[in-house]
């Protein structure tokens, strides 16, 4: 008898994001590949977690999270999106936004289903769906505004379609979906009786006076929308693994049970720290970090422009996609490796975000770095001779 891997093994490999992080470490470079925001963690958040550890919050929590944390999430949703959320029946805390998304897919999708995914997409979304036997059907966003039409959605729908996945602000394009665009998506979802899964992890990073709209707040969308977000980015605690899903109680119960099965619970004392941050940090904090990222966006995109790697200026989040066809190489990965070799700056090949050849012309850079690290990266890039 020959031992062998399960059938899903071939669908899951280490992401290009992590691959480039490893390559960057080999040369001691500046990592603009992985979306790790290295800004300081707010003092309130750290103090809350430390106090919780010393006070004995070190055992399992309820499967859907500590009451205090769920209440803080519900209050935050009301304050910043206008959503009325019952913390006891509509909030499920999980191991990061990726954990909340995985538990959502386990609870609401079946093998053989299809989900519409806007392209360029976040690779972990597509890989998660593939690992469950769910097919991602791309709906291509056209630059420079990353636009789509109602006809684009309709052409992608089949009898197997179960959901539309929306990431706003998006990774990697930095697109902020407008109310008009979300209304188009909502109409499509209602017409075909589809779920809408929304990844809103970058909700507080919105630039140039734009507004983040939670799709669940649109008329008729509360029951069919699963709102997914987390604290990794906004509190710069990517390693704490704190995310959540907000949805109708019927879906929340099932999502919570699958999250319990896979993760048991999110780290107890860290939930307390995040809750304290949500309770005590006001609008000025969120606006401050958004303004900081917008400033860095402007500086970094200008650097890319100056060296001939034309950027798509993001509307939100903290990434930019840039045209790297001026670099030597046949593929996006070859061009990214050339850039790393010559400058020590790591980016992610655009092929990680596309199902077709378009990604071979692009690379993604993360500019959510301490200013000294970003300035180091920009200095290195300006020395590039093309």
C-alpha positions, 0 to 999 in steps of 0.5 A: 500500500502506498501512502499519499496526500489528500486530494486537496493538497495540490490546491494549497501551496505557500503564498507568493506573499510569504515566499517573497518574505523569505527571499527578502530575509535571505538578503536582509532587505526591506520587506514591502511584500507581506502586509505587516503594518509595523506601526506601534501597537496602541498603549491602551491595547497592550495595557489591556492585554497585559492586565487581562493576563495578570487577572487570569483571562488565560483560559478558553472563552466562549466559542464566539468570544468574550462578551466584552469584546463582542459588545465592543465590536457591536458598538464599533459597528454602530458608531462607524457604519450605522449597523445595529448589531446584537453582540450576543447573537450576531457577532462571532470572534475567530482567529483573525479575519481569515479564520472568520472567512474560513468558518463562514465558508465551512458553514454556508458553502458546499463542494461544487458551489461557485463564488464570484470574486473580484479580480485582482483578488486576495490569494488567501480568499481564492485558496480557501475556497479552492481547499473546500472544493468551491470554484472562484469565478473572476469578475475583472476590475478594469483600471484605473478606477477598477470598474465593473458593470452589472453585466459583468456580474450577470455573465459570471453567474451560473446555477452553481453561484452561491455568493459574491465576495467583496473586499473593500477597501481591497487588497491588492488594488486599494479599491474602495467600492462606492455606494453606487457599485455596492448597490449594483452588487446588492441588486444582483445578490437579491435577484439571484438569492446570493450571499454577500461575503465582505472582507472589510479589514481595511475599513479605516484606511480610506483616502482622499475624502472617500467613505467606507460603506458596509454592504450590510447597511444597504436596504435589504442586505442585512440578512444575506451579508456576512461582514468580516473584519478584524483588528490586525491592521488597525491596531497593528497586531497581525500576530494576535489573530483577532477577527470576527464575523457579523451577520444574521443570528442564523448564520452566526450560530453555524459560523461560530460552531465551525470556528469552535471546531477549527480554532476553539477560540481566539486568544483570551487576554488579547481579546480583552486588549482589543476590546479596551482599544475599541472602547477607548480609542476615538475617531481621532485615532482612526483618522490619524492612522488613515492620514499617516497611510495616505501620506506614505502612499503619496511619497511611495507612489511618487518614488515609483513614478520617478523610477518608471514603475508606474503605480495605480494610486490606491483609494484605500488599504495600504498597498499599491499595484505598479507596472513592472514591465520596465524591469528585466524578466518574462514573468512578474516573479522574475521581475520581482526577484530582479528588483530584490537582487538589485535594490533589496526591496521585496514586492509580490509578483502580480500573478499572485492576484490574477488568474490570467496573464494580466498579473505578469505585468504588475507587482504589489508593494506594501507601504504600511511601514515605519517612516525610516524603513519606508524612506530606506526602501525609497532610497534603494529604489531611486538607485535603480538604473533602468 
